[in-house]
Amino acid sequence: MLFPRTNIEQKLSTLRSKEFDSSSWKDQVLEIFRKEENHENEILQNLNTTSNITSNLFDFDQLQTSKIYHLEQIKKICIDYRLRFLDSRYFKGKLPDSAISAIKELENKHQTQLQGFKIIAPSKLFKLENADDPLLFAPMGNDYFYLIHKWGNDLHPLRKIMMWFFKSFENLLILTFLVSLLITFMVPDGLFSKTSNTSTFIMIFFFMFKSVAAVVLFYGFALGKNFNTAIWNSKYFNA
């Protein structure tokens, strides 16, 4: 052939020699790894440490407005879907590498060290003190939070409907009424009375309503359950 074939490895090695001192190349790589490891350790420490930080120094020109949320918006979503918005140190799930990478990227871009991390997730993913879809946030100040990373699976499409009944006492009362009504319709004719009429149906309904209400109250008190409006930002299991 008129022209020799191009050896890409050789070209790559030549370029490296031009940009870095080949005699200390290994030490330079190790130093980069050491800095990255220290950076990750600092991030993990900030994620697992109690902090009263309510704001971080962001470069607003670098922010994506679509990732900025107000506390009231977060509160409404948490109440609707029965989620909690707590400090990241209470999170007992494993933070994926992608979340750590997202924090590192954001810190490098804004030349800052982020603190005061918060996470939106179902109660079961938090280590709660006794008295599916996590989102990691950093506070911006004035009750605004910046979404850093989302991981895991999306919530069940019917979760909002299922959790609607636990938003308040009135909603739970509606659920108790509907369940009692359903059970009343399932009672066979003639089980409690030889005649089936409106008065008999109402009596059976009241009996079923009291029974279902008793079970609901026992379940609520025994397991320390509370309504969505009370637990969305509570660190207590039985808040």
Secondary structure as the mmCIF struct_conf table of DSSP 4:
data_model
#
loop_
_struct_conf.conf_type_id
_struct_conf.id
_struct_conf.beg_label_comp_id
_struct_conf.beg_label_asym_id
_struct_conf.beg_label_seq_id
_struct_conf.end_label_comp_id
_struct_conf.end_label_asym_id
_struct_conf.end_label_seq_id
BEND BEND1 PHE A 3 PHE A 3
HELX_LH_PP_P HELX_LH_PP_P1 PRO A 4 THR A 6
HELX_RH_AL_P HELX_RH_AL_P1 ILE A 8 GLU A 19
BEND BEND2 PHE A 20 PHE A 20
HELX_RH_3T_P HELX_RH_3T_P1 SER A 22 SER A 24
HELX_RH_AL_P HELX_RH_AL_P2 TRP A 25 LEU A 47
TURN_TY1_P TURN_TY1_P1 ASN A 48 ASN A 48
BEND BEND3 THR A 49 THR A 49
STRN STRN1 SER A 55 SER A 55
HELX_RH_3T_P HELX_RH_3T_P2 PHE A 60 GLN A 62
HELX_RH_3T_P HELX_RH_3T_P3 THR A 65 LYS A 67
STRN STRN2 ILE A 68 HIS A 70
HELX_RH_AL_P HELX_RH_AL_P3 LEU A 71 TYR A 81
TURN_TY1_P TURN_TY1_P2 ARG A 82 ARG A 82
STRN STRN3 ARG A 84 ASP A 87
HELX_RH_3T_P HELX_RH_3T_P4 SER A 88 TYR A 90
STRN STRN4 PHE A 91 PHE A 91
BEND BEND4 GLY A 93 GLY A 93
HELX_LH_PP_P HELX_LH_PP_P2 LYS A 94 PRO A 96
HELX_RH_AL_P HELX_RH_AL_P4 ASP A 97 HIS A 110
TURN_TY1_P TURN_TY1_P3 GLN A 111 GLN A 111
BEND BEND5 THR A 112 THR A 112
STRN STRN5 LYS A 118 ALA A 121
HELX_RH_3T_P HELX_RH_3T_P5 SER A 123 LEU A 125
STRN STRN6 PHE A 126 PHE A 126
STRN STRN7 GLU A 129 GLU A 129
STRN STRN8 LEU A 135 GLY A 141
TURN_TY1_P TURN_TY1_P4 ASN A 142 ASP A 143
STRN STRN9 TYR A 144 LYS A 150
BEND BEND6 GLY A 152 GLY A 152
HELX_LH_PP_P HELX_LH_PP_P3 ASN A 153 HIS A 156
TURN_TY1_P TURN_TY1_P5 PRO A 157 LEU A 158
HELX_RH_AL_P HELX_RH_AL_P5 ARG A 159 TRP A 164
TURN_TY1_P TURN_TY1_P6 PHE A 165 PHE A 166
BEND BEND7 LYS A 167 SER A 168
HELX_RH_AL_P HELX_RH_AL_P6 PHE A 169 MET A 186
BEND BEND8 VAL A 187 VAL A 187
HELX_LH_PP_P HELX_LH_PP_P4 PRO A 188 PRO A 188
TURN_TY1_P TURN_TY1_P7 ASP A 189 GLY A 190
BEND BEND9 LEU A 191 PHE A 192
BEND BEND10 LYS A 194 THR A 195
HELX_RH_AL_P HELX_RH_AL_P7 THR A 198 ALA A 222
TURN_TY1_P TURN_TY1_P8 LEU A 223 GLY A 224
HELX_RH_AL_P HELX_RH_AL_P8 ASN A 228 ILE A 231
TURN_TY1_P TURN_TY1_P9 TRP A 232 ASN A 233
STRN STRN10 TYR A 236 TYR A 236
TURN_TY1_P TURN_TY1_P10 PHE A 237 ASN A 238
#
